[in-house]
Amino acid sequence: LMPFGTVSINKAINTQEVAVKEKHARNILLHVKGAQTFWSVVNRLPLSSNAVLCWKFCHVFHKLLRDGHPNVLKDSLRYKNELSDMSRMWGHLSEGYGQLCSIYLKLLRTKMEYHTKNPRFPGNLQMSDRQLDEAGESDVNNFFQLTVEMFDYLECELNLFQTVFNSLDMSRSVSVTTAGQCRLAPLIQVILDCSHLYDYTVKLLFKLHSCLFFDTLQGHRDRFMEQFTKLKDLFYRSSNLQYFKRLIQIPQLPENPPNFLRASALSEHISFFVVIPAEASSPDSEPVLEKDDLMDMDASQQNLFDNKFDDIFGSSFSSDPFNFNSQNGVNKDEKDHLIEQLYRELSGLKAQLENLKTESQRAVLQLKGRISELEAELAEQQHLRQQAADDSEFLRAELFFLKKKREDTEKAQRSLIFFERKAQAIFLRYSKLKEKYSELVQSFFYLLRKNAEVTKQVSVARQAQVVFLREKKELEDSFQRLSEQAQRKTQEQTEVLENLKQELATSKQELHIVQGSLETSAQSEEKWATQIAELEKERDSLLNTMAHREEELSVLQKQLEDTQLKLSSTQESMGQLAKDQRKMLLLQSRKAAEQVVQEALRQLEEPTLISCAGSADHLLSTVKSVSSCIEQLEKSCSQYLACPEDVSGLLHSVTLLAHLTSDTIVHGSTTCLRAPPEPADLTVLTVMILLRGTSRSPCPPAFLQGFTCRAFPAFFPVQVCLC
């Protein structure tokens, strides 16, 4: 890049509210073979602080993208994010050039993205129908996507068009003022782009309607109709402006849009293009006379001289000779002699005149040659002076650049020192956070070990409960067997006793019979006495046997009662042991949850937390998680009250609530410290509604712990269930 290009860039992009001069833009296009030097010059300009400067930068950059070297797009892609940031920044200004710069920067970004996605399209969008088909690769999906991208591109162009017209007072002749021309000048590039985009959109829509159903393309037709109406109105308004009449010939769109549902309408479509008239010659340029032109001019001067001579001395001596006879009567010989003498003098005078003419022509040619040499020297001196002025301006620009570079270097050094100090502070803060993190990790591992111990105790308690249930079942089985045996023995003894009673009754009857027969048969008295004695003996033995059986039955009943007492005491001891273990497990869980919450409360006073920033939305999501966890805890608590043996769900809910409460306290503190007061009040109100609106079921007294939230002391000075 020649220094002349840098000078032209600085002259084209300035803070004066006038249109960019065409010669500066042309010099930039001629000398710039890429965009690296262009961006190196532009990056030194305060584009973010001067809207007019940014507007003229957009104009020049748009012209470079359209008519510049193909490397301009490739070299400018890395500055695409900077254009977006600058567009958002200027979008905050609603007056002046703010909105214009914002929309123009969006258009340039859209143009860069479009040509990046579609590299077959040149910057000026001039393509033949065959090249357009090759760009879509003869694929209907590619044509569909290409049409959507063209709609987006044309929408950005029309937005800039409309915004510029809305910013002008059309009731006055704004197009003849410098301020109005400064705003209207970039629209020439926009008009050129819009004409090509409209033509390509029409052709692509006809091509799509020949391949797809018309219902599928309803959105495309609606969008085309909207853009057609806007483009027609803007072209009509532009063609009536005096500024555009002498620079560009704007065609008018047809009255009715094309009918895409009729395939033959494509033949009626006429591709129109915007025409830029040839530029008039510069007023500084003058025609240069060649040597032949000088000779023609001398010949004309000679003819003019001859005509004057003939007017003085006569046109011809043969047709109008001198008549001296009428004057002095001289004879014919003298007259002829005088005529010859006059002819000789006349020929001598003519020869002298020819010599004078030749010498004068030679002198004129010499003088004109000298004038040409002097003009060439003057032009060379002017060129040298202009070159010296350009060199001087370039050197001043280089000097300014070096000064700015030195200032930037000093600023960078100061920034480096500041960032080094900031890095040291960040490193110290990182060290403290790392130590805090290690402490949290250690406490987490401690809690994990504690949880493992509690889990182990629970497993031991469950194993003991299983053993107890097994022993209980065995005792119940043995008790059942003993009960059945005792019942069988009792039943047998009862049957024996009944048999003995029946035999005794039979014996008594027989005794009565014997006593009755004793009176009649004294002879057999001794025999009957003997039988009676035997029967009494047998009765005594039966009574002894019955007494023995009753003693055995009493012993078995006593053993059964002892076994039942032992079984009931064992069941009570195992139940008390399981209850004590569950209570100890819940108490340990409560203490661990309390430690987590107290640790979160202790962190509120640490200076490292004060510099942290919190989000109210994140706090609300955390509070919602706490609310859902509280509801789950209520369900677990209800299940625990209904079935005290099942504590797994309650332990899980307690641990989860403790950690979520800790996170909520920390995030609430950071949000109160950093967030503005209005959203903070809304956040506190939402938290109060969420937490107060949660229906709570009664929890065991062992899990209630009182504390006051430091982030919201007005809403939470109550007892909070740590289960």
Secondary structure, 3 states (H helix, E strand, C coil): CCHHHHHHHHHHCCCCCCCCCHHHHHHHHHHCCCCHHHHHHHCCCCCCCCHHHHHHHHHHHHHHHHHCCCHHHHHHHHHHHHHHHHHHHHCCCCCCCHHHHHHHHHHHHHHHHHHHHCCCCCCCCCCCHHHHHHHHCCCHHHHHHHHHHHHHHHHHHHHHHHHHHHCCCCCCCHHHCHHHHHHHCCHHHHHHHHHHHHHHHHHHHHHHHCCCCCCCCHHHHHHHHHHHHHHHHHHHHHHCCHHHHCCCECCCCCCCCCCCCCCCHHHHCCCCCCECCCCCCCCCCCCCCCHHHHHHHHHHHHHHHHHHHHHHHCCCCCCCCCCCHHHHCCCHHHHHHHHHHHHHHHHHHHHHHHHHHHHHHHHHHHHHHHHHHHHHHHHHHHHHHHHHHHHHHHHHHHHHHHHHHHHHHHHHHHHHHHHHHHHHHHHHHHHHHHHHHHHHHHHHHHHHHHHHHHHHHHHHHHHHHHHHHHHHHHHHHHHHHHHHHHHHHHHHHHHHHHHHHHHHHHHHHHHHHHHHHHHHCCCCHHHHHHHHHHHHHHHHHHHHHHHHHHHHHHHHHHHHHHHHHHHHHHHHHHHHHHHHHHHHHHHHHHHHHHHHHHHHHHHCCCHHHHCCCCCHHHHHHHHHHHHHHHHHHHHHHHHHHHCCCCCHHHHHHHHHHHHHHHHHHHHHHHHHHHCCHHHHHHHHHHHHHHHHCCCCCCCCHHHEEECCCCCCCCCCCCEEECC
